[in-house]
Amino acid sequence: MVDYVLSPLFNGLFMAMVVFLFTTGLTLIFGILRVLNFAHGGFFMIGAYVAFSVVRLVGGETSMLAYLAISTVAGIVVGLLGLVVERIIFRPLQKVDEAYSLIATYALLLITEGAVKAVWGVSFHSVATPDLLGGAVFAGDLFMPTYAIFIILVGFASYALLEWVLQHTDTGKLMKSVASDPWMAGMLGVNVPRFYTFIVVLGFFLAGIAGGLLLPNQTLSPNLASTFVIQAFGALVVGGMGNIRGTFLAAIMLCVIDSFGSLLFSEVPGLFFYIAMTAALLLRPQGLIAGARL
């Protein structure tokens, strides 16, 4: 009976941390720039493909250290792409209605999918899990893949680091001040355009490194961009638009409920994510943590 509860709980936590890692950059950019980046999944996909290319370049087998280094390289490459996107697309979008940002970033998503098809083709690819993460841990009848445990730990560590930066560092205080009142921040001497550039690059870096870290869990194809988009936006909206803590809590709540629901009603997997999301928005439309950016 205990395993019957712990197994879906573990699976739900794993999926929640996958969604959270996917969503952190999206939440950060929206929380400060108020740009809802529909292309976020496309750059997550590019990060995964960059990591795949590096893995193939080094021979296909990777150690744990190489896996982390390759994920970081993917993050850096996507971060540099973010610098270009910020100059060409995001900066002009700050001067127009938000509806235009939705159109522009959706068009950018289509461009990323086309670019992936042109560079890497339409074939399916996959990579092996690093040796250190290829095993499993057994607790009674509970089966816990080592890779899933690693992703859960990375997700919690990422949240703890982001929360610490936001609450206890000057950079975090600056993020909050620019998010709440960019005009006043500019009057106090903050170079707001340069800070916006930094946030976009950081958000894209997080998307790229998430693509690298989650690569062993994915089958690569040009459709990868849309794999976690609905869950990501669900966590973003239910958590309270642009709030890291809310996104983290919402991801856990929605994915754990969905995991238990899929266990009880296996013929409709994934349905309970939408049921939980709908119920959360009906009961608390302002989000779990309302009114506070980041």
C-alpha positions in Angstrom: 0.0 0.0 0.0 2.8 2.4 0.8 4.5 1.7 -2.5 1.2 2.3 -4.2 1.3 5.9 -2.9 5.1 6.5 -3.1 5.5 5.4 -6.7 3.1 8.0 -8.2 4.5 10.5 -5.8 8.0 9.9 -7.0 6.9 9.9 -10.7 5.0 13.1 -10.1 8.0 14.8 -8.5 10.2 13.8 -11.3 7.8 15.2 -13.9 7.4 18.3 -11.8 11.1 19.0 -11.8 11.3 18.4 -15.5 8.5 21.0 -16.0 10.1 23.4 -13.6 13.6 23.2 -15.2 11.9 23.8 -18.6 9.9 26.7 -17.2 12.5 28.7 -15.1 13.8 30.8 -18.0 10.3 31.4 -19.3 9.2 32.6 -15.8 12.2 34.8 -15.3 11.7 36.6 -18.7 8.0 37.1 -18.2 8.4 38.2 -14.6 10.8 41.1 -15.5 10.1 41.9 -19.2 6.4 40.9 -19.3 7.1 39.1 -22.6 5.4 35.8 -22.9 8.0 33.9 -24.9 6.2 31.3 -27.0 9.6 30.4 -28.6 11.0 29.2 -25.3 10.4 25.6 -26.2 12.2 26.1 -29.5 15.3 27.2 -27.7 15.0 24.4 -25.2 15.0 22.1 -28.3 18.1 23.8 -29.8 19.9 23.3 -26.5 19.1 19.6 -26.6 20.2 19.4 -30.2 23.5 21.2 -29.4 24.1 18.8 -26.5 23.3 15.9 -28.8 25.8 17.2 -31.4 28.6 17.5 -28.9 27.8 14.0 -27.5 28.1 12.6 -31.0 31.3 14.6 -31.6 33.0 13.0 -28.6 31.9 9.5 -29.5 28.5 8.9 -27.9 29.6 7.8 -24.5 29.7 10.5 -21.8 30.9 10.5 -18.2 29.0 12.4 -15.6 31.4 15.3 -15.7 31.2 15.4 -19.5 27.4 15.4 -19.3 27.3 18.4 -17.0 29.9 20.2 -19.2 28.0 19.5 -22.4 24.8 20.8 -20.8 26.6 24.0 -19.8 27.9 24.4 -23.4 24.4 24.0 -24.7 23.3 26.7 -22.2 26.0 29.1 -23.3 25.2 28.6 -27.0 21.5 29.2 -26.5 22.3 32.2 -24.2 24.3 33.7 -27.1 21.3 33.2 -29.3 19.2 35.0 -26.7 21.5 38.0 -27.0 20.7 38.2 -30.7 16.9 37.6 -30.1 16.9 40.3 -27.5 18.4 42.9 -29.8 16.3 42.0 -32.9 13.0 41.0 -31.4 12.5 41.5 -27.6 13.8 45.1 -27.5 11.3 46.4 -30.1 8.5 44.4 -28.5 8.8 46.5 -25.3 7.4 49.5 -27.1 4.3 47.8 -28.5 1.2 46.1 -27.3 1.6 42.7 -25.6 -0.4 41.0 -28.3 2.4 41.6 -30.8 4.9 39.8 -28.5 2.7 36.7 -28.7 2.6 36.8 -32.5 6.4 37.6 -32.8 7.5 34.9 -30.4 5.2 32.3 -32.0 6.7 33.2 -35.4 10.1 32.8 -33.7 9.1 29.3 -32.6 8.3 28.3 -36.1 11.7 29.7 -37.2 13.5 27.5 -34.6 11.6 24.4 -35.7 12.5 25.2 -39.3 16.2 25.8 -38.4 16.4 22.5 -36.5 15.0 20.7 -39.6 17.5 22.4 -41.8 20.5 21.7 -39.6 19.7 18.3 -38.0 17.1 16.9 -40.3 13.8 15.3 -39.3 15.1 11.9 -38.1 14.7 10.8 -34.5 17.7 10.7 -32.2 18.5 9.7 -28.7 21.5 9.5 -26.4 22.4 7.2 -23.6 22.2 8.2 -19.9 25.6 8.8 -18.4 26.9 5.7 -16.7 26.6 7.2 -13.2 22.9 7.8 -13.8 22.1 4.6 -15.6 21.1 2.5 -12.5 18.2 2.5 -10.1 17.5 2.5 -6.4 15.1 0.1 -4.8 13.2 0.8 -1.6 11.1 -2.2 -1.1 9.0 -2.5 -4.2 9.6 1.1 -5.1 11.7 1.4 -8.3 13.5 4.8 -8.6 15.8 5.4 -11.6 19.0 7.1 -10.7 18.5 9.7 -13.5 15.1 10.6 -12.1 16.5 11.0 -8.6 19.2 13.3 -10.1 16.7 15.5 -12.0 14.6 15.8 -8.8 17.7 16.9 -6.8 18.7 19.3 -9.6 15.2 20.8 -9.7 15.1 21.4 -6.0 18.6 22.7 -6.0 17.8 25.1 -8.8 14.8 26.4 -7.0 16.7 26.9 -3.8 19.5 28.8 -5.7 17.1 31.0 -7.5 15.1 31.7 -4.3 18.4 32.6 -2.5 19.5 34.9 -5.3 16.1 36.7 -5.4 15.8 37.1 -1.6 19.3 37.5 -0.3 21.5 39.1 -3.0 21.8 42.6 -4.5 21.2 41.1 -8.0 17.9 39.6 -6.8 16.8 42.9 -5.2 17.7 44.6 -8.5 15.6 42.1 -10.4 12.6 42.7 -8.2 13.0 46.5 -8.4 13.2 46.5 -12.2 10.3 44.0 -12.4 8.1 46.2 -10.2 9.0 49.6 -11.6 11.5 49.9 -14.4 11.0 53.6 -14.7 11.9 54.3 -11.1 14.8 51.9 -11.3 16.1 53.8 -14.3 15.8 57.1 -12.4 17.9 55.6 -9.6 20.7 54.9 -12.0 20.0 51.4 -13.2 20.8 50.8 -16.9 17.4 49.1 -17.5 18.0 48.2 -21.2 21.3 46.5 -20.4 19.7 44.7 -17.4 16.9 43.5 -19.7 19.6 42.1 -22.0 21.2 40.2 -19.1 17.8 38.7 -18.1 17.0 37.5 -21.6 20.5 35.9 -22.0 20.1 34.3 -18.5 16.6 33.0 -19.4 17.8 31.5 -22.7 20.8 30.0 -20.9 18.5 28.3 -18.5 16.4 27.0 -21.4 19.6 25.6 -23.1 21.1 24.0 -20.1 17.7 22.4 -19.3 17.7 21.0 -22.9 21.1 19.5 -22.2 20.2 18.1 -18.8 17.0 16.5 -20.0 18.4 15.2 -23.2 18.8 11.5 -21.9 15.0 11.6 -21.1 14.0 12.7 -24.6 13.7 11.4 -28.1 15.0 14.3 -30.3 12.8 15.4 -33.1 11.7 18.8 -34.5 8.5 18.4 -32.5 10.4 18.5 -29.1 9.7 22.2 -28.8 6.0 21.5 -28.0 6.6 18.6 -25.6 6.4 20.5 -22.3 4.9 23.8 -23.5 1.3 23.2 -22.2 2.6 21.9 -18.8 5.0 24.9 -18.6 2.4 27.5 -19.3 0.0 25.6 -16.9 2.6 25.9 -14.1 3.3 29.5 -15.1 -0.3 30.6 -14.9 -1.4 28.5 -11.9 1.7 29.6 -10.0 1.0 33.4 -10.5 2.4 34.8 -13.7 6.1 35.4 -13.4 6.7 34.1 -9.9 9.4 31.5 -9.4 8.1 30.2 -6.1 4.6 30.0 -7.5 5.8 28.2 -10.6 7.7 25.7 -8.5 4.7 24.9 -6.2 2.3 24.8 -9.2 4.5 22.3 -11.1 4.6 20.0 -8.1 0.9 20.3 -7.4 -0.2 19.7 -11.0 2.2 16.9 -11.8 1.7 15.0 -8.6 -2.1 15.2 -9.0 -1.7 14.1 -12.6 0.5 11.2 -11.6 -2.0 9.8 -9.1 -4.8 10.4 -11.6 -3.0 8.6 -14.4 -2.5 5.6 -12.0 -6.2 5.5 -11.1 -7.4 6.1 -14.6 -4.7 4.7 -16.9 -6.9 4.9 -19.9 -6.7 8.7 -19.9 -3.1 9.6 -19.1 -2.4 13.3 -18.7 -6.1 14.3 -18.3 -5.8 15.1 -14.6 -3.1 17.7 -15.3 -5.8 19.8 -17.1 -8.4 19.0 -14.5 -6.1 20.2 -11.7 -5.1 23.3 -13.7 -8.8 24.2 -14.4 -9.8 23.6 -10.8 -6.8 25.7 -9.5 -7.7 28.6 -11.9 -11.4 28.5 -10.9 -10.6 28.5 -7.2 -7.7 30.9 -7.4 -7.6 32.7 -10.7 -4.9 35.1 -9.5 -2.5 32.2 -9.1 -1.1 30.5 -6.0 1.2 33.5 -5.3 -0.6 36.6 -6.7 0.7 40.1 -7.1 4.4 39.5 -6.7 6.7 39.2 -9.6 9.6 36.8 -9.2 
